[in-house]
């Protein structure tokens, strides 16, 4: 049989991207937004109990994975309907938006921290808390670095990483028109070349690819996009139908449970609460396999296990997320799910606000202390602001001013 350009290596024609957003996508991305806020807020002891403390992967993987799924729906559909050139044009436009969102978020946050240091009388330097002192010592050099993405402080690294991964989408879509095996080879090889620890261990460190994070040192980006693209394109491929959905059966659930239990034995919670000191040594000896910067393979496997359980719990099309019945408990749960989903639908706007908000909440905790009640209060306030941001962004996107005029 002669293969057409759209056929895979097996002769099957890949399924086009879905035209309707999967509710599970928005729900879990919304969950990631709340977790990211807690994780980024200094002095917030709630972050000692986020899912990342029970294993290796964290909300960053959820965000990137779900972004890959959302990109398959949004951008994949453009490639399907309008071709490679216009699909790539839409990717470039999105990167342009993310670039300026990154620049504005950094400058606003830096200004806010300077204002706190300048007009407050605190022993702590809030500019120093994000290691931004060097930026203000050499503003000329670092402004150039900021705009060329050669100065990427750790706290501001997710959006640049996401933008670099998006720029790989046109390559992946072009390869997919030839063979999905080429897509798998490209993604796998690029991920392998991002594994600095492994490459150094086997004596071919010169193959490593990364990006410089600051002009005055050789420190790379904290999130290496060449490694993290594996998580993104896993979600992308699942939503495109290039990878079949895993089966739901006792054997699969058992295997995934073993992965999660094994991960827990060397987790932060196990070390902190159960005194598993040997786990600290294990993590140190196996850093290359669980590294966050390079998206280590054990970290990736742990995330796949988490994602599988999330998929099973949600049920087909997220049916299990919506409790049935007219009881007060069922109504409350449906309301909670609806609010989390709303946040996930506006994840970029919510994420930008959370970057600034986390520093403000950290400042508030410094002022009030982080005892249980103040901590709970500021976390709830933060969650409410994220929710308000989601509703506000949705309102502006609806362009209500274009509706019929009032009579």
C-alpha positions, -999 to +999 in steps of 0.1 A: +000+000+000+014+034-009+015+058+020+000+093+017+017+123+034-008+121+063-004+084+070+017+071+099+044+044+096+017+018+103-005+031+075-031+046+098-043+081+093-039+101+126-070+114+142-073+152+139-072+173+170-105+175+189-126+206+182-141+207+217-120+212+248-119+182+272-133+193+306-106+172+323-080+194+307-093+226+322-100+210+356-065+197+361-049+228+347-070+248+372-058+226+400-022+232+389-028+270+391-038+268+427-009+245+435+016+268+418+004+297+438+010+278+470+043+265+459+056+300+449+044+318+481+074+323+505+067+313+540+035+293+531+038+260+549+008+247+530+033+240+502+048+213+523+017+192+515+013+198+478+015+166+456+051+172+447+061+165+483+048+129+479+069+120+449+090+137+422+068+155+396+048+186+405+023+212+392+048+223+365+044+190+347+006+193+350+008+228+335+031+218+306+013+185+299-021+202+298-006+231+277+004+204+252-031+190+251-046+225+247-022+233+220-032+202+201-068+214+202-062+251+194-031+251+171-035+215+157-069+225+144-054+254+126-028+232+110-055+207+099-078+233+084-055+260+071-022+243+065+014+244+078+021+281+070-009+296+087-006+271+116+030+282+121+019+319+119-005+313+147+022+297+168+045+327+162+017+351+172+012+332+204+049+333+212+048+370+206+020+374+232+038+352+257+071+371+252+056+404+261+036+388+290+069+375+303+087+409+300+058+428+316+055+403+345+092+405+353+093+443+352+061+448+372+073+423+399+107+439+400+092+473+404+069+460+432+097+445+452+118+477+448+088+497+461+085+474+492+122+477+499+123+515+493+092+525+512+092+499+539+115+495+569+123+458+569+153+438+578+147+415+548+155+426+512+126+416+490+146+423+458+173+400+472+147+373+479+145+367+442+182+372+436+175+403+415+202+425+431+226+418+402+199+430+377+198+465+394+236+466+398+241+463+360+208+473+345+221+480+310+236+446+304+208+428+321+180+447+302+196+434+270+197+399+286+161+402+297+148+411+262+170+385+244+161+358+270+197+354+280+188+367+314+161+344+328+159+344+367+146+311+382+112+325+393+105+338+358+114+307+337+082+289+329+069+312+302+103+314+283+104+276+285+068+273+272+076+297+244+106+277+232+086+245+232+059+261+212+085+270+186+091+232+182+054+226+172+059+236+135+088+210+133+067+183+149+037+191+127+059+189+096+074+156+106+039+142+114+030+146+078+057+122+069+056+097+098+048+097+134+080+076+140+099+107+129+080+127+155+089+102+182+126+102+171+128+140+171+112+144+205+132+115+220+166+127+206+160+163+217+150+151+252+181+129+254+203+158+244+188+178+272+199+153+298+231+169+310+237+146+340+233+114+319+255+128+290+282+138+314+281+104+331+287+085+299+313+109+286+295+128+259+286+160+278+295+180+247+262+168+232+241+186+258+219+215+246+206+242+270+202+280+271+221+305+291+202+320+321+224+350+330+253+370+313+278+367+342+278+329+345+273+297+327+241+288+346+215+274+322+177+280+323+162+262+353+136+246+330+155+232+301+130+235+272+147+208+252+141+183+280+106+195+291+092+193+255+088+156+262+060+163+287+044+188+264+044+166+233+032+136+253+000+156+260+000+170+225+002+135+210-025+121+232-049+148+223-040+144+186-047+107+187-011+098+179-008+079+211-037+056+222-053+061+255-040+036+281-063+007+292-082+009+325-078-025+342-066-039+374-031-048+361-024-012+349-038+004+380-017-020+401+015-011+382+009+026+385+002+022+422+035+005+426+053+034+409+035+059+432+042+039+464+079+035+455+082+072+448+066+080+481+093+060+500+119+085+489+097+116+489+100+148+509+071+138+531+086+104+538+119+121+549+102+148+569+074+128+586+087+092+587+124+099+592+135+081+560+170+096+561+183+070+537+160+085+511+181+117+511+212+098+502+193+079+474+180+112+459+215+126+460+230+096+443+203+095+417+199+132+410+203+128+372+172+106+370+149+129+390+163+163+381+137+190+376+159+211+353+164+183+328+131+165+333+147+133+345+132+100+333+121+088+368+104+122+373+087+117+339+075+082+348+062+095+381+042+121+363+027+096+338+016+076+368-001+106+384-017+115+351-030+080+346-047+080+380-061+115+373-075+102+341-090+071+357-105+092+386-121+117+362-137+090+341-147+092+304-150+129+294-147+139+331-180+122+340-168+112+375-159+148+383-195+159+383-213+143+413-248+133+405-278+140+427-296+170+442-280+167+477-262+197+492-229+178+491-233+170+454-242+206+445-212+219+465-189+195+448-202+205+413-197+241+423-161+235+433-154+217+401-169+245+381-147+271+398-115+251+394-124+245+357-130+282+352-095+289+365-081+263+341-098+279+311-079+312+317-046+296+328-023+322+312-039+352+327-042+334+361-006+323+359+006+359+353-014+372+382-001+343+404+035+353+398+029+388+413+004+376+438+027+350+453+052+377+463+025+399+478+012+369+498+047+362+510+050+398+521+016+395+539+028+364+557+059+382+568+037+409+583+012+386+600+032+355+607+025+321+592+006+305+621-024+283+609-051+310+608-031+338+590-018+312+566-053+299+559-066+334+555-040+345+529-042+313+510-080+317+507-075+353+497-051+342+470-074+315+457-102+341+455-080+365+435-071+338+410-108+330+406-117+366+401-089+369+376-104+339+356-138+355+356-124+389+346-103+374+318-133+354+305-155+386+305-130+406+285-125+377+260-163+376+255-161+412+242-194+422+256-191+456+240-198+440+207-232+429+217-265+446+207-269+481+221-292+486+251-325+503+242 
